[in-house]
Amino acid sequence: MAKFQLKKGDRVKVIAGDDRGMIGEVIAVYRESGRVKVQGVNIVKKHVADRYDPRTGQQTKGGMVSVEAAINASNVQLVVKRGGKDVVTRLSATRKKGTKQLADGTKVPTTRGQRVAVKTGEEI
């Protein structure tokens, strides 16, 4: 499995395909297939059957529903805000020093990984 840097909730810009140029939020990440679902991008029609729930007695109407389909993660690039403008950037990883408190109350020095935007240098 390839390294995967995008996470749910990241803002991305589509850089290839029919929806090129659109900016949206990642709503699902599929690591196994290397795909992501982006809000408002790659809208497809899905046929849904009528459903009946015997426990509640409710019937939901079916029909054609518009939903987002997954796109390849290589077709999107991370977007961060810089001075009120959207800036397309890459990611780098660094380690940040800190302390961690154990159950007995003692504090231990530790490090944690963080994602950093290459163009802005800010933590994501």
HUKAUR-V547253 format. One record per pair of residues at least 24 apart in sequence whose C-alpha atoms are under 7 Angstrom apart, sorted by the first residue. I is the first residue (numbers start at 1). J is the second residue. Records with the same first field share a line. If there is no record, write none. Layout:
# HUKAUR-V547253
I->J, J
This chain:
# HUKAUR-V547253
1->32
4->31
11->78, 79
12->76, 77, 78, 79
13->76, 77, 78, 79
14->75, 76, 77
15->75, 76, 77
16->75
34->72, 73
35->70, 71, 72, 73
36->70, 71, 72, 73
37->68, 69, 70, 71
39->68
40->68
41->68
42->68, 69
43->67, 68, 69
44->68, 69
89->117, 118, 119
90->117, 118
91->115, 116, 117, 118
92->116, 117, 118
